[in-house]
Amino acid sequence: MNTNHSIKRSVSLYSFQEEYFLRKLTLEDLIAVTQRLDIPGVEIIPDQMIPGYPNLTDEFLRQWHGWMEKYERTPVCMDMFLDWNKFKGRVMTEDERVESIARDIVNARKLGCGVIRVIHDVEPHILERLAPTAEKHEVTLALEIHAPSYYDSPHEQRLVAMFQRVQSPYLGFTLDLGVFVKRLPRVITERFLRDGMKKEIVEYLATAYESRTMPQSKELGRPNTALMEKVIEMGGSEEDARKAMVGAHMIYADPKMMLDYLPYTYHIHAKFYEMLPDYTEYSIPYEEVVPLLIQGGYSGYLSSEYEGNRWIQDAFEVDSVEQVRRHQVMLKRLLGEE
């Protein structure tokens, strides 16, 4: 195992959304969990977890940094959202969008986070306008690449062109590893069955996804009407068709393409849906991906992001902590830490 790298481990507190929402674990409890699981870095979702956000009170900041010191953790990344429909009857102006993200930059610095995960649809020219603010506060704006997009998608290529022109070390990408889903997550197909989808449709979806023969509408970013029509043709309901589209929106892109773009990649969401008892992920070939990250010289954080919870909560007790524990054990092994 190649241990000559600077990759670090963290967790997005988004992973624990089930327990947090049900008030089983508080924000401090989650940070304590990161210490117990030996996860050095913490990624926070401020809209979800900070009362009154985007207004940060001195009291919360004292509490937050007190927790970081008490549990010996490092703030790594802050996830931002841009709700441009928040005003009744109109969308945000461009200046208002810039102002909103600029406030997030200041807040990230106050929280001690050096990276902001920028929501996918933010336009390149808005990030370019924010480069001086990001540089002033030493906070990297890292737009998320999320399935069904990848580095070679049109939006991402416009961003790359802007990065090359502006040459700011504080503009780049967050890569979500949901772009490397090699087979449809089992937690999703089993949920389809529990919800009453015909077994032959579920089997078709799993087989078509893995064989890369899934019907696809041509226009990226639009609903996959071709898949929906196929499900209905097989005797599925409109609800089945909608669920199939949502559940199979992920992609399996070529991991080797990362090597050309890792210089622009500053953070990674290490997405996973189901960690098995043998500490492997059912759908995403981490054994292929992590060595490429090492080879390409990636030096940021791999932040565990558990998303299987929403697919099992109808029938099973969600144990996000155990799932994250297994994921971190796997990352330690692949990174040569044990």
DOSE-291825 format. One record per atom (N, C-alpha, C, O): x, y, z. Coordinates in pm, whole numbers, plus 50000, padded with zeros to 5 digits. Example, Ala and Ser with C-alpha at 12.3 -4.5 7.8 and 13.67 -1.06 7.14 Angstrom:
513194943150780 512304955050780 513204967050780 514244966850846 512854977550708 513674989450714 512905000350787 513415011450804 
This chain:
500854988150000 500005000050000 500885012550000 501815013650081 500605021749910 501365034149900 500935043750010 499795048450011 501845046550102 501535055850211 502185069350189 502145077950277 502775071350072 503445083950041 502425093749983 502425096349862 501585099050070 500545108350025 500165117350142 500615115350255 499335127350112 498895136850216 497385137050230 496815146750281 496735126450186 495275125850196 494855124150342 495455116450417 493815131550381 493345131350518 491885126850521 491195127050419 491425122750638 490065117550653 489175127350730 489615133850825 487925128350688 486945136350761 485565129850743 485445119550677 484555136050801 483185131150782 482275143250770 482415153050842 481335142250677 480275152250670 479225148650774 478735137350778 478875158250858 477855155650959 476495152950896 475565148550964 476375155550768 475195151650689 474955136550699 473815132050689 476025128950720 475925114350730 475015109950844 474425099150839 474905118450946 474145114751066 472765121351067 472185123351174 472245124950950 471015132850943 469835125951011 468985132751069 469765112651004 468625105451063 468605107351215 467585111251272 469715104751279 469795105851425 469665120451470 469085123351575 470215129551390 470135143751425 468695148751415 468205155751503 468025145051306 466635149351285 465715144051394 464815151051440 465945131551435 465085125251537 465505129051679 464955123951777 466485138051690 466975143051820 467615132051904 467665132952027 468105121651836 468825111251909 470245115651940 470835111352040 470795124251855 472155129351875 472155144351851 471585149251753 472785151651942 472925166051926 474185169051845 474955160051812 474385181751812 475585185551738 476835181851817 477805176651761 476835184451947 477995180552027 478165165352028 479285160452021 477065158052036 477145143452032 477845138751904 478665129551907 477505145051792 478105141151664 479605143651663 480375135451612 480015154751720 481445157651725 482155147651817 483275143451791 481485143951926 482035133652014 482185120451940 483155113151960 481215117251854 481295105051773 482525105351683 483195095151667 482825116851624 483995117551536 485275114651613 486205108651559 485325118751738 486505115451820 486545100451849 487595094151838 485395094851885 485345080551919 485725071951799 486345061451815 485355076351679 485655068751557 487005072551496 487365067451390 487735081251563 489055085451515 488985091651375 489725087951285 488065101251360 487935108651235 488445122751260 487805130351333 489585126351202 490205139251236 489415151551196 489375161351271 488765151151077 488145163251023 486635163151031 486005152551026 486055175051043 484595176651055 484095186050947 484645196950928 483055181750876 482385189950775 480965192850824 480235183550857 480585205450828 479305209150887 478345214550782 478755220650683 477045212150805 475955217350722 475295228550802 474385225850881 475725240950785 475285251650876 473795254550870 473185257450973 473185253750749 471735256350740 470945246650825 469875250050876 471465234650841 470775224250917 471115224751066 470275221651150 472345228551099 472855226151233 473215238551314 473555237351432 473155250351254 473495262551327 472235271051341 471725276151241 471725272751462 470515280751481 470685294851427 471675301651456 469695299251346 469725312851296 470675315451181 470865326951142 471285304751125 472215306851015 471505314150900 470365310850870 472155324150836 473605326850831 474135336150939 475295340350932 473325339351037 473825347851146 474525339051250 473905330351311 475805341351269 476585333851366 476755342151493 477335353051489 476255337051602 476385344451728 477745341551792 478355331151768 478185350751874 479435348651948 479315336452038 480275329052058 478105334352092 477885322852181 478095309752105 478765300652155 477525308851984 477715296451908 479175294451871 479685283351880 479835304951829 481245303651789 482115298951907 482995290651890 481845304452026 482595299852144 482325285152169 483235277452199 481065281252156 480685267252178 481355258152074 481915247752109 481295262251948 481855254351837 483355252251856 483835240951850 484075262951878 485525261651893 485885254552024 486925248152033 485025255952123 485225248452246 485105233452222 485875225652277 484135229452140 483995215252105 485195210352024 485685199252047 485655218451932 486815214351852 488025211851942 488795202451920 488175220352041 489305218652135 489075206752229 489985198852254 487855205652280 487535194952375 487715181152312 488255172052374 487245179752188 487275166652122 488455165152026 488595154951958 489285175452021 490515175251940 490235171951794 490875163251735 489265179151736 488905177451596 489265190051518 489535200551576 489255188851386 489605200051298 488435203451207 487955194751134 487965216151209 486945220051111 487565219950971 488665225250951 486875213950877 487455211950744 486685219250636 487255226750557 485375216950633 484565221650521 483205226050572 482655220250666 482665236450509 481315241150535 480515240050406 480945244950302 479355233550412 478515232050293 477575243950281 476845247150375 477595250550165 476705261950145 475625258550043 475815250149955 474485265450057 473375264249962 473025278349916 473265288049988 472465279449799 472125292549746 470655292249708 470285288649596 469825296149803 468375295549784 467915308049711 467425317549771 468095307749578 467795320049503 466295322149481 465895331849417 465475313049533 464025314849527 463445319249662 462245317949684 464265324349749 463805327649884 462895339849888 462145341649984 462945348249785 462115360249784 460825357649706 460855352349595 459705361549764 458415358949702 458285366449570 458485378649563 457955359049466 457655365249337 458865368449251 458705373849141 460085365149297 461265367849214 462425359149260 462405353449369 463425358149175 464645351249214 465695361449255 465565373349226 466725356649324 467815365549365 468475371949243 468615365649139 468865384249258 469695390549156 471115384849166 471465378349264 471905387449064 473285382649068 474045388849186 474805382049253 473835401749210 474515408249322 474115402049454 474945400649544 472845398349468 472385392049591 473015378249609 473325374149720 473195371149499 473845357949507 475305359449550 475795351949634 475965369149493 477365371649531 477445375449679 478315370749752 476535384049721 476525388349861 476275376549955 476895375650061 475375367549916 475055355949999 476285346850016 476595342550127 476965344149906 478145335349914 479285342349987 480045335950059 479405355549968 480455362950040 480245361750191 481205360450267 478975362150234 478695360350376 479085346350422 479595344550532 478835336250335 479245322650368 480765321650383 481255314450470 481485328750300 482955328550308 483415333750444 484275327750509 482845344850484 483195350650615 482835340850727 483605338950821 481665334650717 481245325150820 482145312850824 482475307850932 482555307850708 483455296350704 484755299550777 485285291450852 485265311550753 486505315650821 486295316050971 487165311751047 485155321351015 484865322051159 484785308051221 485185306051336 484275298451144 484165284651193 485485277151184 485615266251240 486455282751114 487745276151098 487825266850980 488765258850970 486835267550890 486795258750773 487535265250656 487255276750621 488465258050597 489235263450486 488615261050350 489105266250250 487515253150346 486865249850220 485355251650235 484775248350338 484735256950130 483275257150121 482865247950007 483315249649894 481985238150037 481385230349931 480295238949867 479275241649930 480525243249744 479585251849673 478565243049600 478935233549532 477285246349615 476225238849547 476455239249396 476955249149343 476075228449327 476515225949189 476175236949088 476995239849001 475005243049097 474525251448987 475025265848988 474575273948907 475935269249077 476465282949079 477285285348952 478135277248915 477015296448886 477635299248757 479085303748772 479455309848872 479925300648672 481355304248678 481605319048703 482505322548779 480825327848640 481115342148654 480835346948797 481435356748841 479925340148869 479675343849009 480865339949095 481305347649180 481395327949073 482575323849148 483775332849115 484565336149203 483885336848989 484985345748951 484885358949025 485905364249071 483685364449038 483505376949113 483885375349259 484305384949324 483755363049312 484015360649454 485465356949483 485855355949600 486275355049379 487665350849400 488425360349494 489115355449584 488325373649478 489055382449571 488635380749716 489475381249807 487325378649740 486845376649877 487375363449933 487795362750049 487345353049850 487865340049894 489355341149928 489815335650028 490095348249845 491535349849869 491785358049996 492695354850073 491005368350016 491165376750135 490995368750262 491755370550358 490015359950264 489725352250386 490365338350385 490195330550479 491085335350278 491775322350264 490815310550280 491055301250355 489725311450205 488725300950202 488525296650057 488245305049971 488655283950029 488515278649893 487045275949861 486335269549938 486605281149746 485265278349695 485355266249602 485915267149493 484795254949646 484935242349572 483565237449528 482845231149606 483205240249403 481895236449351 481795221249340 482735214549297 480635215949381 480475201349386 480145195449250 479195199649184 480945185749209 480635177449093 479845165549144 480345157449222 478605164549099 477685154549153 476965147649038 476595154048940 476785134549049 476065127148945 474725133948916 474045138349009 474335134848788 474925128248671 476005136248599 476365132848486 476535146748660 477615154348598 478965148248634 479085140848731 479985151548554 481355147348583 482285158348532 481825168748485 483565156248542 484515166548500 484315170948355 484545182548322 483885161648270 483745164848128 482365170348092 482085172247973 481505172948189 480195178648161 480325193448125 481305199848165 479375198948051 479495212748002 479725223148112 480595231748097 478965222548220 479115232248328 480515231448389 481155241748414 480975219348412 482295217448471 483395222448376 484395228048421 483225220348248 484225224848152 484275240148144 485345245948123 483125246748160 483125261448166 483895266148290 484615276048286 483715258848399 484445262348522 485945260348504 486735268848546 486345249248444 487765246748421 488385257948338 489485262648368 487665262348233 488175273348150 488355285948233 489335293148217 487405288548323 487515300148410 488675298648508 489415308148531 488835286648568 489955284348660 491285287048590 492175293348648 491405282448468 492655284048394 492935298648363 494085303048360 491875306148339 492045320348306 492325328748430 493195337548428 491595326048539 491705334348660 492935330748742 493545339348805 493295317848742 494485313148814 494435316448963 495415320949021 493265313949025 493155316049170 493255302649241 492555293149205 494125301549342 494215289049417 493035286849510 492975276849582 492085296149509 490935295049598 489635292049523 488545293849576 489765287349399 488605283049321 488865269049269 489945266149217 487875260149284 488075246449237 486825238049256 485705243149256 487045224949272 485955215349278 485945207649410 486975205649474 484735203449448 484515192349540 484005180849454 483025182549381 484645169249461 484205157749382 483385148549471 483855144249577 482165145349429 481325135649499 481535121949435 481335120449314 481915112049514 482245098849459 481015090949416 481145079549373 479835097049425 478645091049366 478715090549215 477825084749151 479735096349156 479945095149010 480585081748975 480745078648857 480935073649075 481585060849050 480745049149101 481285039149149 479435050249090 478545039449133 478535028849024 477935030748918 479195017549051 479385007248949 478164998248935 477864993548825 477454995949044 476194988449037 475184995249127 475535001449228 473924993849090 472855000749162 472854996349309 472854984449337 472855005949401 472885002249543 471764992649580 470604994549542 472124982449655 471164972449698 470084978549786 468924974349782 470454988449867 469464994649955 468365001449874 467235002849920 468695005749752 467705012249666 466785001949602 465565003449604 467374991349545 466524981249479 465614974249580 464474970949549 466124971849701 465284965449802 464154974649847 463064970049879 464414987649849 463364997149882 462294997249773 461104997949802 462724996549647 461764995849537 460804984049558 459594985349540 461364972449595 460534960549617 459564962549733 458394958949724 460054968449842 459184970749957 458064980449923 456964979649978 458354989649831 457334999449792 456354993949689 455445001049646 456544981249649 455574974949562 455914974549415 455084970749333 457124978449379 457524977749238 457664963149198 458144954949276 457234959849077 457314946149029 458774941249029 459694948648994 458934928649069 460274922949078 461004923448944 462204926148940 460294920848835 460954920748704 461454934748664 462444935948593 460754945048709 461214958748681 462464961848762 463424967548711 462444957848890 463614960148975 464824952748920 465924958348914 464624940348881 465734932548825 466244938848696 467444939148670 465314943748615 465714950548491 466564962848522 467604964948460 466134970948619 466864983148653 468284979948700 469244986448659 468414969748786 469734966048837 470634960948726 471804964848718 470094952448640 470884946848530 471244957348427 472384957948381 470264965748390 470514976048288 471534986248338 472374990948261 471454989648468 472434999248521 473844993448516 474774999948468 473984981048564 475324975048571 475904972448432 477124973048414 475064969748335 475544967048199 475634979648114 475994979147996 475294991148175 475345004048106 474385004547987 474685010847885 473224997847999 472224998147893 470945005147939 469905003747876 471035012548047 469885019748098 469425030247996 470265037747946 468145030947965 467675041447873 468025055247928 467865057848047 468495063947840 468895077347881 468295087747788 468385086447666 467695098047846 467305109547765 468555117147727 469545116947800 468535123847615 469745129747560 470205142247635 471405144947643 469265149747691 469615162647749 470045161247894 469255157547980 471335164147920 471885163048056 471195173048147 470935184448110 470895168448268 470285177348365 468775177748359 468135184248443 468165170748261 466715170148249 466225156548299 467005147048303 464945155548337 464425142548381 464635131848274 464495134348155 464995119848319 465255108748227 463915102648184 463495092348236 463265109348089 461955104748044 462035091347974 461065083647975 463185088247912 463335075447843 463245063947943 462625053647914 463855065548059 463775055148161 462355054048216 461845043048236 461725065348238 460365065148291 459425058048194 458575050248237 459585060748066 458735054147966 458965039147963 458025031447944 460215034747982 460525020547984 459845013648101 459295002748086 459885019848218 459255014048337 457745012648317 457165002448351 457135022848261 455685022348236 455365011748131 454365004648142 456215010648029 456045000347926 456074986347985 455404977347935 456864984548094 456984971448159 455854968948259 455864958948330 454894978248265 453764976348354 453864983548486 453054981348576 454854992148498 455004999948620 454075011948622 453575016148518 453845017248740 453005029148755 453825041748731 455055041148720 453145053148724 453865065748712 454735068148835 455825073848825 454275063848951 455065065049073 456315056349065 457395060449106 456165044149011 457335035548990 458345042348898 459555041948923 457845048448793 458715055048695 459475066548760 460665068348736 458785074148842 459445085348911 460515080149007 461625085549013 460175069649082 461135064049177 462365058449105 463485060049151 462135051948992 463255046448915 464185057448869 465405055848874 463615068648824 464435079848778 465275085648892 466455088448874 464665087349010 465375092849125 466415082949177 467535086849210 466035070149183 466925060149241 468085056149153 469075050649202 467965058749023 469025054648930 469675066448860 470125065348746 469715077848929 470275089848866 471805090048867 472425098248799 472405080948944 473865080948957 474525075848829 473855071048738 475845076848824 476585072748705 477835064948747 478245065348863 478415057948649 479745052248669 480655058448564 480685053848449 481385068648602 482305075548512 483685069048521 483945060948609 484545072648429 485905067148425 486735073548537 487035085448530 487115065848640 487905071748749 489235077648703 489745087048764 489805072148596 491115076948551 491065091348502 492095098148501 489885096148462 489775109948418 490135119648530 490535131048505 489975115048657 490325123648771 491745128948762 492015140148803 492645120848708 494055124348711 494325137648642 495245144948681 493545140848540 493735153548469 493185165448546 493575176748520 492285162948640 491585174048705 491835175148855 491315184248920 492625166148910 492885166849054 493565179849096 493355184249210 494365186349010 494915199349050 493845209849082 494115219549153 492625207949030 491525217149057 490585211749165 489565218049194 490905200249224 490005193649318 490545195349460 491645190649491 489765202149545 490245205649678 489545198349791 489975198949906 488465191349759 487725184249863 486995172649796 486645173549679 486745161949871 486035150349815 484975145549913 485245143050030 483755144249861 482685137549935 482795122549905 482475118149794 483225115050002 483385100549986 482025093950009 481755088150115 481195095049908 479815090149913 479795074949934 480625067649881 478805070350013 478565055950021 477125053450060 476475061550127 476635041850016 475245038050039 475095026350135 474145025650212 476065017050129 475965005250215 477354999350238 477964993950146 477835000650359 479084994150397 478764980250450 477974978550542 479404970350390 479164956450427 480004952550549 480944959650584 479674941350613 480444937050731 481924934850704 482734935350797 482304932250577 483714930350545 484424943450512 485544943450460 483754954750542 484344968050524 484614971350376 485624977650343 483714967150291 483724971550153 482374978150124 481394975650193 482354986750021 481124993649983 480464985849871 481134981749776 479164983749880 478464975149785 478544980249642 478664972349549 478474993349622 478274998949488 479475006249429 479635006649307 480315011949514 481385020849467 482735014049486 483065010149598 483515012449379 484795005149388 485915013749447 486785018649374 485885015449577 486905023649642 488315018149617 489285025749616 488415005049597 489724999049573 490335003949442 491555003449424 489495008749350 489985014749226 490235029749244 491215035149191 489365036249317 489365050849323 490485056349411 491215065249368 490635051149531 491605056949625 493035055949573 493775065849585 493485044549516 494835044249460 495065054849352 496175060149339 494025058049274 494165068449173 494305082249237 495045090649186 493605084449347 493755097049419 495185098649470 495765109449463 495735087749522 497115087949569 498065090349452 498975098649461 497855083049344 498695084549225 498675098849172 499695104249129 497485105049175 497345118449119 497785129549211 497755141249173 498205126149333 498715136349424 497655144349496 497935155349544 496435139049505 495405146049581 495845147449726 496365137949785 495645159349785 496155161649920 495095167350014 495415172150123 493825166849973 492755171950058 492165161150146 492805150950174 490935163450188 490235154050275 489315144950194 488745149050093 489185132550241 488135123450199 487075123750309 487305118950419 485925129450278 484905131850380 483765121850364 482985122650269 483655112350457 482605102250451 481235108950442 480915117950519 480425104250345 479075109750328 478115098150306 478045092550197 477375094650410 476465083150408 475105087450356 474485096650409 474625080550251 473315083650195 472405071450185 471375071850118 472785060650251 471915048950250 470735050350344 469725043450329 470875059450441 469855061150545 468445063250488 467495057050536 468315071750387 466995075250336 466315063650264 465105063850242 467105053350228 466535041950155 466125030450247 465485020950201 466475031150374 466145020150466 465275024550582 464785016050658 465065037550598 464405042650718 462945038450726 462335039350833 462365033650616 460965029250619 460795016050692 459715013050742 461875008050698 461734994350749 462744990550856 462544980950930 463834998150865 464914994150955 465375005951041 465215017651004 465935002551154 466575012551238 467865016951169 468715008651137 468005029851148 469215034951083 470335036051186 470145041751294 471495030551154 472665031751241 473785038351162 474715031851115 473665051551148 474635059051070 476035058151130 477025057851058 476105057651262 477405057151329 478165044551289 479365045151260 477485033251288 478145020851250 478555021051103 479635016351067 477695026351018 478025027350877 479255036250854 480135032850776 479305047550922 480465056350909 481695049750967 482795051250911 481555042551077 482705035551135 483315025951034 484525025751013 482465017850971 482965008350872 483645015550755 484685011250706 483045026550713 483615034150602 484995039450637 485905039050554 485145044450756 486435049850798 487485038850814 488665040950786 487065027150860 487985015650867 488495012450727 489695009950708 487595012450628 488005009950490 488975020650441 489995017450380 488675033450468 489555044150423 490945042950487 491955044950420 490975039650615 492265037850681 493095027050610 494295028650587 492435016150577 493135005250509 493665009650373 494815007150339 492795016150295 493205020150161 494235031150159 495005032550064 494265039050267 495245049850277 496535045150347 497475052850364 496555032650386 497765027150447 497975031550591 499105031550639 496895035150659 497025039550797 497035027950895 497405029551011 496645016150847 496675004350937 496774991750854 496814980750909 
